[in-house]
Amino acid sequence: MKPITDAVCDFLEKYPPSLELYRALHQAGDLYLIGGVLREYRDKGDIEELRDIDIIINVTSQGAWQELLDKYSPVRNSFGGYKVLCEDFVIDVWVIEETWAYREEIISCSESEYVKYLPETVFLNLDAIIYDIKRDIWYDQMYCEAMKNREIDIVLEKNPQLLLNTVRAFVLKKRYNMCFSERLVRIIKREKELNKNFIKDLLDIQKERYGKEIMCKSEIQQIVETY
């Protein structure tokens, strides 16, 4: 298995502007990979198929960071990150202290503990996987437990994009053939009871998020009606 850093660079070479941005980010600060790119690597020992990559940055050079912002003019996404379209590939960059759970003081910790607590800022345990590129450190305890127990659970329930993350839970359930935790089931039941258009909304958000139908209406309906 090739090192994760080599796998990332090899994949980004398919989209040259993204590799250029990735290298520029290294000049601006310490970088941390999170979520989907790391699951792909753990699944396959390489990175073969990816729609986007999430990178968290601890800015150490304000000058280099400002130059990067001026050059790429990134769009701010719904969570406050920076979205850059590199040909047909998207890179989302998150400044570590602007992470939603830190910014909203849902999780309180010192700046020196930001990296340590990053796995606790995500909604799902399958997203609780962080890689510190500079120090070659994995923060993946909750992710590993999820894969071992075959259960998708909630890490941080308070989230501004609950429906989106519910869709992601459904997609991950299908991908890994895993079950939902009791806590996640309770949220699905609650949202189903509160929202008469729950299934339609999930389908619409899926299309917006992935640009295609990963799960058809009957698949989503079957899961919803199970609970």
Salt bridges, closest charged atoms under 4 A:
ASP10 OD2 - LYS2 NZ 2.77
GLU20 OE2 - LYS71 NZ 2.42
ASP30 OD1 - LYS134 NZ 3.65
ASP30 OD2 - ARG135 NH2 3.58
GLU40 OE2 - LYS44 NZ 3.14
GLU40 OE1 - ARG175 NH2 3.40
ASP43 OD2 - ARG175 NH2 2.89
ASP46 OD2 - LYS2 NZ 3.55
GLU48 OE1 - LYS44 NZ 3.99
ASP52 OD2 - ARG51 NH1 2.75
ASP92 OD1 - LYS83 NZ 3.05
GLU98 OE1 - ARG76 NH2 3.34
GLU104 OE2 - ARG103 NE 3.60
ASP127 OD1 - ARG39 NH1 2.64
ASP127 OD2 - ARG168 NH1 2.66
ASP132 OD2 - ARG135 NH1 3.19
ASP140 OD2 - ARG42 NH2 2.51
GLU157 OE1 - ARG183 NE 3.79
GLU157 OE2 - ARG190 NH1 3.35
GLU191 OE2 - ARG190 NE 3.09
ASP204 OD2 - LYS200 NZ 2.81
GLU219 OE2 - LYS174 NZ 3.14
